[in-house]
Amino acid sequence: MTSPTTDELFAQAAALARRLIERKETIAVSESSTGGLISAALLSVPGASAYFLGGGVVYTQAARRGILKLPDEAMRGIRSSTEAYALLKARTIRELLGATWGLAETGASGPTGNRYGDAAGHTCLPSWARWSGQRRLKPATGIVR
C-alpha cells in the first residue's frame, strides 16, 4: 500500500468531517509521527469548529506528561509505537476534551524507523468512542464505522 497523496488525505478528512457533522459528533486528536498532519487535514474542512475540539502532537515523554496528563505509571507495560499506546492516547485525549471520538496516531515516520525496531512507515491509528469503547477507522476511506 502506498502512502496517500495530500489531495487524498484531505479528501478523506472531508469525508470524515461530513460524517461527524451529520451525526453531530466531535473528535479530538493525539498525534506523534504525523506531526499535526491529521489535525491540519481535519481543520482544512470549512466548518471544522462543528466537530474538531482540539488535540496535540505528543512526540516525547514530556509532551505525554504535559498534554495528555499521563504519568509514567500509566505507561507500565506499554511502549510507544504500539496499538496499546495509541489506544491509551485516543481514550485519554477524548476524555480530556470531552469529544465523542478520540483519534490517536503513533509510529515510525522514517526514514530509518524508530529505536524500538519498527520500520519506517509503521503506524497505529485507533479511535476511541465514548459509548462503546474502541472503534476503528476504515483504512481505505478514513470513514468511521
N, CA, C and O atoms as a GROMACS GRO file, in nm:
protein
  580
    1MET      N    1   0.085  -0.118   0.000
    1MET     CA    2   0.000   0.000   0.000
    1MET      C    3   0.089   0.124   0.000
    1MET      O    4   0.184   0.133   0.078
    2THR      N    5   0.058   0.215  -0.086
    2THR     CA    6   0.136   0.338  -0.092
    2THR      C    7   0.073   0.443  -0.003
    2THR      O    8  -0.045   0.435   0.032
    3SER      N    9   0.152   0.541   0.033
    3SER     CA   10   0.102   0.650   0.115
    3SER      C   11   0.005   0.735   0.035
    3SER      O   12   0.024   0.754  -0.085
    4PRO      N   13  -0.098   0.786   0.100
    4PRO     CA   14  -0.192   0.871   0.027
    4PRO      C   15  -0.126   1.003  -0.011
    4PRO      O   16  -0.036   1.051   0.058
    5THR      N   17  -0.173   1.061  -0.120
    5THR     CA   18  -0.126   1.194  -0.158
    5THR      C   19  -0.193   1.294  -0.064
    5THR      O   20  -0.287   1.261   0.008
    6THR      N   21  -0.145   1.415  -0.067
    6THR     CA   22  -0.206   1.520   0.015
    6THR      C   23  -0.352   1.539  -0.024
    6THR      O   24  -0.438   1.556   0.062
    7ASP      N   25  -0.380   1.536  -0.155
    7ASP     CA   26  -0.519   1.551  -0.200
    7ASP      C   27  -0.606   1.439  -0.146
    7ASP      O   28  -0.719   1.464  -0.104
    8GLU      N   29  -0.556   1.315  -0.147
    8GLU     CA   30  -0.632   1.202  -0.094
    8GLU      C   31  -0.656   1.216   0.056
    8GLU      O   32  -0.765   1.189   0.105
    9LEU      N   33  -0.552   1.259   0.128
    9LEU     CA   34  -0.564   1.278   0.272
    9LEU      C   35  -0.671   1.383   0.303
    9LEU      O   36  -0.755   1.362   0.391
   10PHE      N   37  -0.668   1.493   0.233
   10PHE     CA   38  -0.764   1.599   0.259
   10PHE      C   39  -0.905   1.558   0.215
   10PHE      O   40  -1.003   1.602   0.275
   11ALA      N   41  -0.916   1.475   0.112
   11ALA     CA   42  -1.047   1.422   0.072
   11ALA      C   43  -1.102   1.328   0.179
   11ALA      O   44  -1.221   1.330   0.207
   12GLN      N   45  -1.016   1.247   0.238
   12GLN     CA   46  -1.059   1.158   0.346
   12GLN      C   47  -1.103   1.239   0.468
   12GLN      O   48  -1.201   1.205   0.534
   13ALA      N   49  -1.029   1.346   0.498
   13ALA     CA   50  -1.067   1.432   0.610
   13ALA      C   51  -1.203   1.496   0.584
   13ALA      O   52  -1.285   1.508   0.676
   14ALA      N   53  -1.228   1.538   0.461
   14ALA     CA   54  -1.356   1.599   0.428
   14ALA      C   55  -1.470   1.499   0.443
   14ALA      O   56  -1.578   1.533   0.492
   15ALA      N   57  -1.446   1.374   0.402
   15ALA     CA   58  -1.549   1.270   0.416
   15ALA      C   59  -1.576   1.242   0.564
   15ALA      O   60  -1.692   1.227   0.604
   16LEU      N   61  -1.471   1.235   0.644
   16LEU     CA   62  -1.488   1.213   0.788
   16LEU      C   63  -1.561   1.332   0.851
   16LEU      O   64  -1.650   1.314   0.934
   17ALA      N   65  -1.524   1.453   0.811
   17ALA     CA   66  -1.589   1.573   0.864
   17ALA      C   67  -1.739   1.571   0.834
   17ALA      O   68  -1.820   1.601   0.922
   18ARG      N   69  -1.776   1.536   0.711
   18ARG     CA   70  -1.919   1.529   0.675
   18ARG      C   71  -1.992   1.430   0.766
   18ARG      O   72  -2.104   1.456   0.811
   19ARG      N   73  -1.929   1.317   0.790
   19ARG     CA   74  -1.992   1.213   0.874
   19ARG      C   75  -2.009   1.262   1.018
   19ARG      O   76  -2.113   1.242   1.080
   20LEU      N   77  -1.905   1.327   1.070
   20LEU     CA   78  -1.914   1.379   1.206
   20LEU      C   79  -2.022   1.486   1.217
   20LEU      O   80  -2.099   1.488   1.314
   21ILE      N   81  -2.029   1.575   1.120
   21ILE     CA   82  -2.130   1.682   1.121
   21ILE      C   83  -2.270   1.621   1.112
   21ILE      O   84  -2.360   1.662   1.186
   22GLU      N   85  -2.289   1.525   1.022
   22GLU     CA   86  -2.420   1.460   1.008
   22GLU      C   87  -2.465   1.397   1.139
   22GLU      O   88  -2.583   1.402   1.175
   23ARG      N   89  -2.371   1.338   1.210
   23ARG     CA   90  -2.404   1.269   1.335
   23ARG      C   91  -2.401   1.360   1.457
   23ARG      O   92  -2.435   1.319   1.568
   24LYS      N   93  -2.360   1.485   1.435
   24LYS     CA   94  -2.344   1.580   1.547
   24LYS      C   95  -2.246   1.525   1.650
   24LYS      O   96  -2.270   1.530   1.771
   25GLU      N   97  -2.134   1.473   1.599
   25GLU     CA   98  -2.029   1.418   1.684
   25GLU      C   99  -1.904   1.504   1.674
   25GLU      O  100  -1.888   1.584   1.582
   26THR      N  101  -1.815   1.485   1.773
   26THR     CA  102  -1.691   1.562   1.777
   26THR      C  103  -1.571   1.470   1.785
   26THR      O  104  -1.584   1.351   1.816
   27ILE      N  105  -1.453   1.526   1.757
   27ILE     CA  106  -1.330   1.449   1.758
   27ILE      C  107  -1.218   1.529   1.821
   27ILE      O  108  -1.211   1.651   1.807
   28ALA      N  109  -1.129   1.458   1.891
   28ALA     CA  110  -1.006   1.515   1.946
   28ALA      C  111  -0.893   1.426   1.898
   28ALA      O  112  -0.911   1.305   1.886
   29VAL      N  113  -0.775   1.483   1.872
   29VAL     CA  114  -0.666   1.410   1.808
   29VAL      C  115  -0.537   1.420   1.888
   29VAL      O  116  -0.498   1.527   1.933
   30SER      N  117  -0.471   1.305   1.905
   30SER     CA  118  -0.338   1.300   1.965
   30SER      C  119  -0.245   1.236   1.862
   30SER      O  120  -0.258   1.117   1.831
   31GLU      N  121  -0.152   1.314   1.811
   31GLU     CA  122  -0.063   1.267   1.706
   31GLU      C  123   0.080   1.252   1.756
   31GLU      O  124   0.115   1.303   1.862
   32SER      N  125   0.160   1.182   1.680
   32SER     CA  126   0.301   1.167   1.712
   32SER      C  127   0.383   1.187   1.584
   32SER      O  128   0.422   1.299   1.553
   33SER      N  129   0.408   1.079   1.511
   33SER     CA  130   0.496   1.088   1.395
   33SER      C  131   0.436   1.164   1.278
   33SER      O  132   0.508   1.202   1.186
   34THR      N  133   0.305   1.188   1.278
   34THR     CA  134   0.245   1.268   1.171
   34THR      C  135   0.263   1.418   1.197
   34THR      O  136   0.240   1.498   1.107
   35GLY      N  137   0.304   1.455   1.316
   35GLY     CA  138   0.341   1.592   1.346
   35GLY      C  139   0.232   1.696   1.327
   35GLY      O  140   0.263   1.813   1.302
   36GLY      N  141   0.107   1.658   1.339
   36GLY     CA  142  -0.003   1.754   1.325
   36GLY      C  143  -0.075   1.747   1.191
   36GLY      O  144  -0.170   1.821   1.169
   37LEU      N  145  -0.031   1.659   1.103
   37LEU     CA  146  -0.090   1.650   0.970
   37LEU      C  147  -0.237   1.607   0.975
   37LEU      O  148  -0.319   1.656   0.897
   38ILE      N  149  -0.271   1.515   1.066
   38ILE     CA  150  -0.411   1.471   1.078
   38ILE      C  151  -0.498   1.589   1.120
   38ILE      O  152  -0.603   1.613   1.062
   39SER      N  153  -0.454   1.660   1.221
   39SER     CA  154  -0.531   1.777   1.266
   39SER      C  155  -0.541   1.881   1.156
   39SER      O  156  -0.647   1.940   1.136
   40ALA      N  157  -0.432   1.904   1.083
   40ALA     CA  158  -0.434   2.003   0.975
   40ALA      C  159  -0.535   1.964   0.868
   40ALA      O  160  -0.607   2.049   0.817
   41ALA      N  161  -0.541   1.836   0.835
   41ALA     CA  162  -0.636   1.789   0.734
   41ALA      C  163  -0.780   1.810   0.783
   41ALA      O  164  -0.865   1.857   0.708
   42LEU      N  165  -0.806   1.774   0.908
   42LEU     CA  166  -0.940   1.791   0.963
   42LEU      C  167  -0.979   1.939   0.972
   42LEU      O  168  -1.094   1.975   0.948
   43LEU      N  169  -0.883   2.023   1.005
   43LEU     CA  170  -0.911   2.166   1.018
   43LEU      C  171  -0.921   2.238   0.884
   43LEU      O  172  -0.969   2.351   0.878
   44SER      N  173  -0.877   2.173   0.776
   44SER     CA  174  -0.886   2.235   0.644
   44SER      C  175  -1.027   2.235   0.589
   44SER      O  176  -1.056   2.304   0.491
   45VAL      N  177  -1.115   2.159   0.650
   45VAL     CA  178  -1.254   2.149   0.604
   45VAL      C  179  -1.334   2.266   0.662
   45VAL      O  180  -1.334   2.287   0.783
   46PRO      N  181  -1.402   2.341   0.576
   46PRO     CA  182  -1.485   2.450   0.628
   46PRO      C  183  -1.585   2.399   0.730
   46PRO      O  184  -1.648   2.294   0.710
   47GLY      N  185  -1.600   2.473   0.839
   47GLY     CA  186  -1.694   2.433   0.944
   47GLY      C  187  -1.632   2.340   1.048
   47GLY      O  188  -1.705   2.276   1.124
   48ALA      N  189  -1.500   2.332   1.052
   48ALA     CA  190  -1.431   2.240   1.142
   48ALA      C  191  -1.468   2.262   1.289
   48ALA      O  192  -1.462   2.169   1.369
   49SER      N  193  -1.506   2.383   1.323
   49SER     CA  194  -1.539   2.408   1.464
   49SER      C  195  -1.665   2.332   1.508
   49SER      O  196  -1.693   2.324   1.628
   50ALA      N  197  -1.740   2.278   1.414
   50ALA     CA  198  -1.858   2.199   1.449
   50ALA      C  199  -1.821   2.061   1.500
   50ALA      O  200  -1.902   1.997   1.568
   51TYR      N  201  -1.702   2.013   1.469
   51TYR     CA  202  -1.664   1.876   1.507
   51TYR      C  203  -1.525   1.862   1.567
   51TYR      O  204  -1.501   1.766   1.640
   52PHE      N  205  -1.433   1.953   1.540
   52PHE     CA  206  -1.295   1.939   1.589
   52PHE      C  207  -1.278   2.016   1.720
   52PHE      O  208  -1.290   2.138   1.723
   53LEU      N  209  -1.250   1.942   1.828
   53LEU     CA  210  -1.235   2.007   1.959
   53LEU      C  211  -1.092   2.045   1.993
   53LEU      O  212  -1.070   2.132   2.076
   54GLY      N  213  -0.995   1.980   1.930
   54GLY     CA  214  -0.855   2.012   1.956
   54GLY      C  215  -0.770   1.888   1.959
   54GLY      O  216  -0.816   1.778   1.928
   55GLY      N  217  -0.645   1.907   1.998
   55GLY     CA  218  -0.552   1.795   2.003
   55GLY      C  219  -0.411   1.844   2.027
   55GLY      O  220  -0.388   1.958   2.064
   56GLY      N  221  -0.317   1.754   2.004
   56GLY     CA  222  -0.178   1.790   2.023
   56GLY      C  223  -0.083   1.689   1.962
   56GLY      O  224  -0.120   1.574   1.936
   57VAL      N  225   0.039   1.735   1.940
   57VAL     CA  226   0.145   1.646   1.892
   57VAL      C  227   0.219   1.596   2.015
   57VAL      O  228   0.290   1.672   2.082
   58VAL      N  229   0.202   1.469   2.044
   58VAL     CA  230   0.261   1.406   2.162
   58VAL      C  231   0.377   1.320   2.114
   58VAL      O  232   0.363   1.200   2.090
   59TYR      N  233   0.494   1.385   2.101
   59TYR     CA  234   0.610   1.322   2.040
   59TYR      C  235   0.713   1.274   2.143
   59TYR      O  236   0.797   1.190   2.112
   60THR      N  237   0.706   1.328   2.264
   60THR     CA  238   0.804   1.296   2.367
   60THR      C  239   0.735   1.261   2.498
   60THR      O  240   0.615   1.280   2.513
   61GLN      N  241   0.813   1.211   2.593
   61GLN     CA  242   0.759   1.184   2.727
   61GLN      C  243   0.709   1.314   2.791
   61GLN      O  244   0.605   1.315   2.856
   62ALA      N  245   0.783   1.421   2.772
   62ALA     CA  246   0.742   1.549   2.829
   62ALA      C  247   0.607   1.593   2.772
   62ALA      O  248   0.523   1.644   2.846
   63ALA      N  249   0.585   1.573   2.643
   63ALA     CA  250   0.457   1.608   2.582
   63ALA      C  251   0.347   1.516   2.634
   63ALA      O  252   0.236   1.562   2.660
   64ARG      N  253   0.376   1.388   2.649
   64ARG     CA  254   0.276   1.293   2.702
   64ARG      C  255   0.233   1.336   2.841
   64ARG      O  256   0.115   1.336   2.873
   65ARG      N  257   0.331   1.372   2.923
   65ARG     CA  258   0.300   1.414   3.060
   65ARG      C  259   0.224   1.547   3.061
   65ARG      O  260   0.128   1.563   3.137
   66GLY      N  261   0.266   1.641   2.977
   66GLY     CA  262   0.207   1.775   2.979
   66GLY      C  263   0.075   1.787   2.906
   66GLY      O  264  -0.019   1.845   2.959
   67ILE      N  265   0.066   1.732   2.785
   67ILE     CA  266  -0.055   1.746   2.705
   67ILE      C  267  -0.162   1.646   2.747
   67ILE      O  268  -0.278   1.683   2.768
   68LEU      N  269  -0.124   1.520   2.760
   68LEU     CA  270  -0.221   1.416   2.794
   68LEU      C  271  -0.236   1.394   2.944
   68LEU      O  272  -0.327   1.325   2.989
   69LYS      N  273  -0.147   1.454   3.021
   69LYS     CA  274  -0.151   1.438   3.168
   69LYS      C  275  -0.137   1.291   3.209
   69LYS      O  276  -0.191   1.249   3.311
   70LEU      N  277  -0.063   1.214   3.128
   70LEU     CA  278  -0.042   1.072   3.157
   70LEU      C  279   0.089   1.055   3.233
   70LEU      O  280   0.196   1.082   3.177
   71PRO      N  281   0.082   1.011   3.357
   71PRO     CA  282   0.205   0.989   3.435
   71PRO      C  283   0.277   0.864   3.385
   71PRO      O  284   0.220   0.782   3.313
   72ASP      N  285   0.401   0.850   3.425
   72ASP     CA  286   0.481   0.734   3.385
   72ASP      C  287   0.416   0.603   3.427
   72ASP      O  288   0.430   0.502   3.357
   73GLU      N  289   0.344   0.603   3.539
   73GLU     CA  290   0.278   0.481   3.587
   73GLU      C  291   0.175   0.429   3.487
   73GLU      O  292   0.153   0.308   3.477
   74ALA      N  293   0.112   0.519   3.413
   74ALA     CA  294   0.012   0.479   3.314
   74ALA      C  295   0.074   0.404   3.197
   74ALA      O  296   0.005   0.335   3.121
   75MET      N  297   0.206   0.417   3.183
   75MET     CA  298   0.277   0.354   3.072
   75MET      C  299   0.337   0.219   3.108
   75MET      O  300   0.400   0.156   3.022
   76ARG      N  301   0.321   0.174   3.228
   76ARG     CA  302   0.379   0.044   3.268
   76ARG      C  303   0.331  -0.066   3.175
   76ARG      O  304   0.211  -0.086   3.156
   77GLY      N  305   0.428  -0.137   3.117
   77GLY     CA  306   0.397  -0.248   3.027
   77GLY      C  307   0.356  -0.204   2.886
   77GLY      O  308   0.320  -0.288   2.804
   78ILE      N  309   0.362  -0.074   2.858
   78ILE     CA  310   0.325  -0.022   2.726
   78ILE      C  311   0.444   0.054   2.670
   78ILE      O  312   0.507   0.133   2.741
   79ARG      N  313   0.475   0.032   2.545
   79ARG     CA  314   0.580   0.112   2.481
   79ARG      C  315   0.518   0.196   2.370
   79ARG      O  316   0.411   0.164   2.319
   80SER      N  317   0.586   0.301   2.333
   80SER     CA  318   0.541   0.385   2.223
   80SER      C  319   0.536   0.304   2.094
   80SER      O  320   0.595   0.196   2.085
   81SER      N  321   0.465   0.355   1.997
   81SER     CA  322   0.454   0.293   1.864
   81SER      C  323   0.386   0.157   1.866
   81SER      O  324   0.417   0.069   1.786
   82THR      N  325   0.293   0.139   1.961
   82THR     CA  326   0.215   0.015   1.966
   82THR      C  327   0.068   0.050   1.968
   82THR      O  328   0.029   0.163   1.997
   83GLU      N  329  -0.014  -0.048   1.936
   83GLU     CA  330  -0.158  -0.027   1.940
   83GLU      C  331  -0.205   0.006   2.081
   83GLU      O  332  -0.294   0.090   2.099
   84ALA      N  333  -0.146  -0.059   2.181
   84ALA     CA  334  -0.185  -0.032   2.319
   84ALA      C  335  -0.161   0.115   2.356
   84ALA      O  336  -0.244   0.178   2.421
   85TYR      N  337  -0.046   0.169   2.313
   85TYR     CA  338  -0.015   0.309   2.342
   85TYR      C  339  -0.109   0.402   2.265
   85TYR      O  340  -0.158   0.500   2.320
   86ALA      N  341  -0.135   0.370   2.139
   86ALA     CA  342  -0.224   0.453   2.059
   86ALA      C  343  -0.366   0.453   2.117
   86ALA      O  344  -0.432   0.557   2.120
   87LEU      N  345  -0.412   0.338   2.164
   87LEU     CA  346  -0.544   0.331   2.226
   87LEU      C  347  -0.550   0.414   2.354
   87LEU      O  348  -0.648   0.483   2.380
   88LEU      N  349  -0.443   0.408   2.433
   88LEU     CA  350  -0.436   0.488   2.555
   88LEU      C  351  -0.444   0.637   2.521
   88LEU      O  352  -0.516   0.712   2.586
   89LYS      N  353  -0.369   0.678   2.419
   89LYS     CA  354  -0.371   0.818   2.376
   89LYS      C  355  -0.509   0.859   2.325
   89LYS      O  356  -0.556   0.968   2.357
   90ALA      N  357  -0.573   0.772   2.246
   90ALA     CA  358  -0.704   0.805   2.190
   90ALA      C  359  -0.807   0.821   2.301
   90ALA      O  360  -0.885   0.917   2.302
   91ARG      N  361  -0.808   0.727   2.394
   91ARG     CA  362  -0.904   0.734   2.505
   91ARG      C  363  -0.878   0.858   2.590
   91ARG      O  364  -0.972   0.927   2.630
   92THR      N  365  -0.752   0.886   2.617
   92THR     CA  366  -0.716   0.998   2.704
   92THR      C  367  -0.753   1.132   2.641
   92THR      O  368  -0.812   1.217   2.708
   93ILE      N  369  -0.718   1.154   2.514
   93ILE     CA  370  -0.749   1.283   2.452
   93ILE      C  371  -0.900   1.302   2.440
   93ILE      O  372  -0.950   1.414   2.454
   94ARG      N  373  -0.973   1.194   2.414
   94ARG     CA  374  -1.119   1.202   2.409
   94ARG      C  375  -1.176   1.245   2.543
   94ARG      O  376  -1.263   1.332   2.550
   95GLU      N  377  -1.127   1.182   2.650
   95GLU     CA  378  -1.175   1.216   2.784
   95GLU      C  379  -1.137   1.358   2.824
   95GLU      O  380  -1.219   1.430   2.880
   96LEU      N  381  -1.013   1.398   2.796
   96LEU     CA  382  -0.968   1.532   2.834
   96LEU      C  383  -1.050   1.643   2.767
   96LEU      O  384  -1.080   1.744   2.830
   97LEU      N  385  -1.085   1.622   2.641
   97LEU     CA  386  -1.155   1.727   2.568
   97LEU      C  387  -1.306   1.705   2.559
   97LEU      O  388  -1.378   1.790   2.507
   98GLY      N  389  -1.353   1.592   2.609
   98GLY     CA  390  -1.496   1.566   2.610
   98GLY      C  391  -1.554   1.539   2.472
   98GLY      O  392  -1.670   1.572   2.446
   99ALA      N  393  -1.475   1.482   2.383
   99ALA     CA  394  -1.519   1.455   2.246
   99ALA      C  395  -1.595   1.323   2.237
   99ALA      O  396  -1.583   1.236   2.324
  100THR      N  397  -1.672   1.310   2.132
  100THR     CA  398  -1.735   1.183   2.102
  100THR      C  399  -1.629   1.079   2.066
  100THR      O  400  -1.634   0.965   2.110
  101TRP      N  401  -1.532   1.122   1.985
  101TRP     CA  402  -1.425   1.035   1.935
  101TRP      C  403  -1.289   1.087   1.977
  101TRP      O  404  -1.264   1.208   1.977
  102GLY      N  405  -1.201   0.996   2.011
  102GLY     CA  406  -1.060   1.027   2.030
  102GLY      C  407  -0.984   0.952   1.922
  102GLY      O  408  -1.002   0.832   1.906
  103LEU      N  409  -0.900   1.021   1.849
  103LEU     CA  410  -0.820   0.960   1.743
  103LEU      C  411  -0.674   0.980   1.780
  103LEU      O  412  -0.632   1.091   1.814
  104ALA      N  413  -0.597   0.874   1.772
  104ALA     CA  414  -0.455   0.886   1.805
  104ALA      C  415  -0.372   0.819   1.698
  104ALA      O  416  -0.418   0.728   1.628
  105GLU      N  417  -0.250   0.865   1.686
  105GLU     CA  418  -0.154   0.808   1.591
  105GLU      C  419  -0.020   0.797   1.661
  105GLU      O  420   0.020   0.886   1.735
  106THR      N  421   0.047   0.687   1.638
  106THR     CA  422   0.184   0.669   1.684
  106THR      C  423   0.253   0.576   1.586
  106THR      O  424   0.189   0.489   1.527
  107GLY      N  425   0.382   0.592   1.569
  107GLY     CA  426   0.452   0.507   1.474
  107GLY      C  427   0.593   0.554   1.447
  107GLY      O  428   0.654   0.624   1.528
  108ALA      N  429   0.642   0.515   1.331
  108ALA     CA  430   0.777   0.549   1.287
  108ALA      C  431   0.768   0.609   1.148
  108ALA      O  432   0.742   0.538   1.050
  109SER      N  433   0.789   0.740   1.138
  109SER     CA  434   0.772   0.806   1.009
  109SER      C  435   0.891   0.787   0.916
  109SER      O  436   0.877   0.796   0.795
  110GLY      N  437   1.006   0.760   0.972
  110GLY     CA  438   1.123   0.734   0.886
  110GLY      C  439   1.222   0.848   0.887
  110GLY      O  440   1.201   0.945   0.960
  111PRO      N  441   1.324   0.842   0.812
  111PRO     CA  442   1.343   0.747   0.704
  111PRO      C  443   1.397   0.610   0.748
  111PRO      O  444   1.404   0.518   0.666
  112THR      N  445   1.436   0.596   0.873
  112THR     CA  446   1.501   0.470   0.912
  112THR      C  447   1.427   0.390   1.018
  112THR      O  448   1.482   0.292   1.067
  113GLY      N  449   1.308   0.427   1.055
  113GLY     CA  450   1.239   0.355   1.161
  113GLY      C  451   1.265   0.419   1.296
  113GLY      O  452   1.320   0.529   1.303
  114ASN      N  453   1.225   0.349   1.403
  114ASN     CA  454   1.243   0.406   1.536
  114ASN      C  455   1.335   0.320   1.622
  114ASN      O  456   1.384   0.216   1.579
  115ARG      N  457   1.358   0.365   1.742
  115ARG     CA  458   1.452   0.296   1.832
  115ARG      C  459   1.400   0.163   1.884
  115ARG      O  460   1.475   0.088   1.946
  116TYR      N  461   1.271   0.133   1.861
  116TYR     CA  462   1.212   0.008   1.908
  116TYR      C  463   1.222  -0.102   1.802
  116TYR      O  464   1.183  -0.216   1.827
  117GLY      N  465   1.274  -0.068   1.686
  117GLY     CA  466   1.287  -0.167   1.579
  117GLY      C  467   1.174  -0.167   1.478
  117GLY      O  468   1.170  -0.252   1.389
  118ASP      N  469   1.080  -0.072   1.492
  118ASP     CA  470   0.972  -0.063   1.395
  118ASP      C  471   1.024   0.003   1.268
  118ASP      O  472   1.096   0.103   1.274
  119ALA      N  473   0.987  -0.052   1.155
  119ALA     CA  474   1.032   0.001   1.027
  119ALA      C  475   0.966   0.135   0.997
  119ALA      O  476   0.857   0.165   1.047
  120ALA      N  477   1.033   0.215   0.915
  120ALA     CA  478   0.973   0.340   0.870
  120ALA      C  479   0.839   0.310   0.803
  120ALA      O  480   0.829   0.216   0.724
  121GLY      N  481   0.739   0.387   0.836
  121GLY     CA  482   0.606   0.365   0.782
  121GLY      C  483   0.515   0.289   0.876
  121GLY      O  484   0.394   0.283   0.855
  122HIS      N  485   0.572   0.230   0.982
  122HIS     CA  486   0.491   0.160   1.083
  122HIS      C  487   0.400   0.262   1.151
  122HIS      O  488   0.446   0.368   1.194
  123THR      N  489   0.272   0.231   1.162
  123THR     CA  490   0.182   0.323   1.230
  123THR      C  491   0.066   0.249   1.296
  123THR      O  492   0.023   0.143   1.250
  124CYS      N  493   0.018   0.305   1.404
  124CYS     CA  494  -0.102   0.258   1.473
  124CYS      C  495  -0.196   0.376   1.478
  124CYS      O  496  -0.158   0.485   1.520
  125LEU      N  497  -0.320   0.356   1.433
  125LEU     CA  498  -0.416   0.465   1.421
  125LEU      C  499  -0.553   0.420   1.470
  125LEU      O  500  -0.644   0.400   1.389
  126PRO      N  501  -0.570   0.405   1.601
  126PRO     CA  502  -0.701   0.366   1.652
  126PRO      C  503  -0.786   0.488   1.686
  126PRO      O  504  -0.737   0.600   1.694
  127SER      N  505  -0.914   0.462   1.705
  127SER     CA  506  -1.003   0.566   1.757
  127SER      C  507  -1.078   0.507   1.875
  127SER      O  508  -1.089   0.385   1.889
  128TRP      N  509  -1.128   0.594   1.960
  128TRP     CA  510  -1.196   0.551   2.081
  128TRP      C  511  -1.324   0.631   2.092
  128TRP      O  512  -1.322   0.754   2.086
  129ALA      N  513  -1.436   0.562   2.108
  129ALA     CA  514  -1.566   0.629   2.116
  129ALA      C  515  -1.618   0.629   2.258
  129ALA      O  516  -1.590   0.537   2.335
  130ARG      N  517  -1.692   0.729   2.291
  130ARG     CA  518  -1.747   0.746   2.425
  130ARG      C  519  -1.842   0.634   2.462
  130ARG      O  520  -1.840   0.588   2.576
  131TRP      N  521  -1.924   0.588   2.370
  131TRP     CA  522  -2.033   0.498   2.405
  131TRP      C  523  -1.999   0.351   2.405
  131TRP      O  524  -2.067   0.274   2.472
  132SER      N  525  -1.898   0.308   2.333
  132SER     CA  526  -1.877   0.164   2.325
  132SER      C  527  -1.731   0.122   2.323
  132SER      O  528  -1.699   0.012   2.278
  133GLY      N  529  -1.643   0.208   2.370
  133GLY     CA  530  -1.503   0.170   2.372
  133GLY      C  531  -1.439   0.181   2.236
  133GLY      O  532  -1.472   0.270   2.157
  134GLN      N  533  -1.348   0.093   2.209
  134GLN     CA  534  -1.265   0.102   2.090
  134GLN      C  535  -1.345   0.092   1.961
  134GLN      O  536  -1.434   0.008   1.947
  135ARG      N  537  -1.314   0.179   1.868
  135ARG     CA  538  -1.367   0.176   1.732
  135ARG      C  539  -1.248   0.190   1.638
  135ARG      O  540  -1.139   0.227   1.680
  136ARG      N  541  -1.270   0.160   1.514
  136ARG     CA  542  -1.162   0.171   1.416
  136ARG      C  543  -1.206   0.255   1.298
  136ARG      O  544  -1.325   0.267   1.268
  137LEU      N  545  -1.108   0.313   1.231
  137LEU     CA  546  -1.136   0.383   1.107
  137LEU      C  547  -1.120   0.283   0.994
  137LEU      O  548  -1.030   0.200   0.995
  138LYS      N  549  -1.207   0.292   0.896
  138LYS     CA  550  -1.196   0.207   0.779
  138LYS      C  551  -1.078   0.262   0.697
  138LYS      O  552  -1.088   0.371   0.641
  139PRO      N  553  -0.965   0.188   0.690
  139PRO     CA  554  -0.842   0.241   0.630
  139PRO      C  555  -0.855   0.295   0.488
  139PRO      O  556  -0.794   0.397   0.456
  140ALA      N  557  -0.932   0.229   0.404
  140ALA     CA  558  -0.937   0.271   0.265
  140ALA      C  559  -1.004   0.407   0.246
  140ALA      O  560  -0.973   0.478   0.151
  141THR      N  561  -1.094   0.444   0.335
  141THR     CA  562  -1.169   0.567   0.315
  141THR      C  563  -1.154   0.667   0.428
  141THR      O  564  -1.186   0.785   0.410
  142GLY      N  565  -1.108   0.623   0.543
  142GLY     CA  566  -1.100   0.713   0.657
  142GLY      C  567  -1.236   0.736   0.722
  142GLY      O  568  -1.249   0.822   0.809
  143ILE      N  569  -1.337   0.662   0.681
  143ILE     CA  570  -1.471   0.680   0.734
  143ILE      C  571  -1.486   0.601   0.864
  143ILE      O  572  -1.446   0.485   0.873
  144VAL      N  573  -1.544   0.664   0.962
  144VAL     CA  574  -1.568   0.598   1.089
  144VAL      C  575  -1.676   0.493   1.071
  144VAL      O  576  -1.779   0.520   1.009
  145ARG      N  577  -1.654   0.376   1.123
  145ARG     CA  578  -1.760   0.273   1.119
  145ARG      C  579  -1.788   0.222   1.256
  145ARG      O  580  -1.874   0.135   1.274
   0.00000   0.00000   0.00000
